[in-house]
Amino acid sequence: MGGELIRLDNKHISVDQMTMSVDRVLHCYIHNMFGPPSPLIENYLREAGFWHVVTIGKGCKLGPKLISVLIERWRPETHTFHHPCRECTITLEDVHLQLGVPVDGCAVIGPTSSTDWGAVCYELLVAIPDNINGGRIEIGWLRDTFPEPDNDLTELKRIRYARAYILEMIEGYLMPDLSRNLVHLRWLLKLIDFRAAGELSWGSTVLATLYNEMCRATRPNKAKIGGCLSLLQSWARFCFLFLRPRLDHPYIFPLITRIPTSLEDIQLLLDQRSEAQHVKVPLENFATVEMHQSDRVLRQFGFRQLIPVAPEVFYDEHKVNLR
């Protein structure tokens, strides 16, 4: 059995290799915001639909083992987590309840390339970094260029600071990728008018990004995962009561402490006690499209299902990215 080869994502791997990949612990990343934002930009953040997530996007500690066990059970074919008794998934309702970002509205789509990202950056931020890598700029440059605003700032400067703040939050907290310190200026194009930005379905974009990152992380050779992992972790703790931390105030977000600490314990709990409650719609993030199963729980009519050892297929759609 140990020498048997199977085909996975156009590659042949041994059963032993696949078994080893199940026990891997993924490297997870999140950039917590530094305290509350300046009151000088509160109105802009509220208009753009980011105020609530700003108030909770700090102090979150990720649990790589919990996240890794969940990814073991994620299937790109269905965009659901497969547990012994049922399937379940993160829905747009979960995104809205957990993060407070808008889920109704227009899809976040548009051009992913520009002939002159420097001109875009200068027009909306009135500053250009020394290096723009394929439309990406360093988050560190944003922090250095836009420090905490003073009360005597003009309205235009407050607007620029708000744009920089939202850019940092998008890349660091809501939709981090594996670059860890780069943010694409395509998001800046959606922040020209804060009122218009507030009419976009940012929740769909966050969920599409997370779906895409989870699909990529199912590959045995992947060691890192991006996306809004605080959403994944908090959803799991709300959905599965036995994973919830013990807090005096159970509705405090994010949920941080006291969950099982070993891979085996988390796997056993999910095997034995997975329980929770169908339209199918696309989630869009510029060029990325992910299908969304809207039911909170896809019931298995009381039968137990086997958890597949690995995804059968890695769809071509998952190869589309904006990196």
FENLIN-V373433 format. One line per field, one symbol per residue. burial: I if it has 9 or more other ideal C-beta (glycine too) atoms within 8 Angstrom, else O. A space follows every 50 residues. Layout:
# FENLIN-V373433
burial: ???
This chain:
# FENLIN-V373433
burial: OOOOOIOIOOOOIIIOIIIOIOOIOIOIIIIIIOOOIOOIIIOIIOIIII IIIIOIIIOIOIOIIIIIIIIIIIIIOOIIIIIIOIIIIIIIOIIIOIII IIIOOOOIOOOOOOOOIOOIIIOIIOOOIOOIOOIIIIIOIIIOIIOOIO OOIOOOIIIIIIIIIIIIIIIIIIIIIOOOOIIIIIIIIIIOOIOOIIOI IIIIIIIIIIIIIIIIIIOIOIOIIIIIIIIIIIIIIIOIOOIIIOOOOO OOOIIOOOIOOOIOIIIOIIIOOIOIOOOOOOIIIIOIIIIIIIIIIIOI OOOOIOIOOIIOOIOOOIOOOIO
